[in-house]
Amino acid sequence: MTKLSSTPENWGDKNKKLIVDLLKEKGPLSRAQISRRTGMSSPAVSSNVQFLLDHDYIYEAGVGNNSMGRKSMLLSFNASKGYVIGLDLGRSSISLVLANLLGGAIYKISKEVDIHRGRFNLIDHLDVLIRNALKKNGIEENTLLAICIGIPGVLDKATGKMILIPFAGDWTEFNILEGLQQKYRCPIAVENSVNLGALGEKRHGCGIPFQNIIYINYSIGIGSALILNNTLYTGSDGVAGEIGYAIPSPLYMRSSFKEEGALEEIISGKALDERVKAMDIGVNSLRELFESDSPKYAVVKQDILHEREDLFFVILLASISVINPSVVILSGRIGINIGRLLKDTWEKSLSAHFRFPPRLLISKSGSLANVLGAVWFALSKIEDELCAS
């Protein structure tokens, strides 16, 4: 596998990256416009542009419409020079997006999957999804420049295996990175799916205008991700934001570690499903309960909502007090639904606890945030080598 580097020395001349970044964001532009916007001399622009043209990183997009003097040739970034794939491994489905080098989605697919089928079946399933995506779009494997996979846990850097996956325990002995590296020559990254969801929401959803974000995904499990000063923050061991391990009061302190966090054990979607099923009231999950219009469930709904709402909100207040975010974004099936129900109440409560309360928003990207974030993460991994000679 090609080793990626984030050092500008690999460009031969970092001005090439400056030109590429400018054309990605503002292109098409003429050589003169590039010179004005970057501060580069005309000879420097000309030599770097020629290198980029020769290596197919940019192309001539046509003549500009300037009314005076010689018509200028406009230059554009070649988004089809290569492609990336983002994957999101959910607990019941796998999503894939094939994108060009501007992040534009070319192909999307989501497949139901049984997470308990075993390690080799999963690798083969991912391999089939990736190769089918390339084949259906007429893309050669050698133009696949990076793959990023989102997982519902954390990658142990020492072993390459997945950890902290309490609701998908069969995956903990599985080295997904090694398995795919044996099949593909391009760089492969593995990242926590909630972290990728935060990146997806930051790039494509309601997180766009904010620099400091707490992104909470509340579904089968519960976790969060932190974007600080426009950068994903993962902490010393990659587990920053794992609020499922927080305790809402001393009553929930433990004497030994468990894969399922203390807060998750109480209020996760899995815990709430089990509680509803144990009630033996004619519905077997939280979703069935809240989708039912029967008045006989009204009291039960209120009891579950208010009891768990306070526990969740205590952790939310603690997180906000430490991070001082400009926005909290709620995502995940339960997070979006509970946010819609309690947004106004919670915003008033935040104002009662903080001099500078953050905005409280509901995810716009929803279930797509994770896989869109995986695409963005893959692009970031190859960005520094796009113009390496």
Secondary structure, DSSP 8 states (H G I E B T S, - for coil): -------GGGGSSHHHHHHHHHHHHH-SEEHHHHHHHH---HHHHHHHHHHHHHTTSEEEEEE---SSSS--EEEEE-TTS-EEEEEEE-SSEEEEEEEETT--EEEEEEEE--TTS-HHHHHHHHHHHHHHHHHHTT--GGGEEEEEEEESSEE-TTT--EE--TT-GGGTT--HHHHHHTT--S-EEEEEHHHHHHHHHHHHSTTTT-SSEEEEEESSSEEEEEEETTEEE--SSS-TT-GGG--SSGGG--SS--SS-HHHHHHSHHHHHHHHHHH-SS--SHHHHHH---GGGHHHHHHHHHHHHHHHHHHHHHHHHHH--SEEEEESHHHHHHHHHHHHHHHHHHHHH-SS--EEEE-SSGGGHHHHHHHHHHHHHHGGGTT--
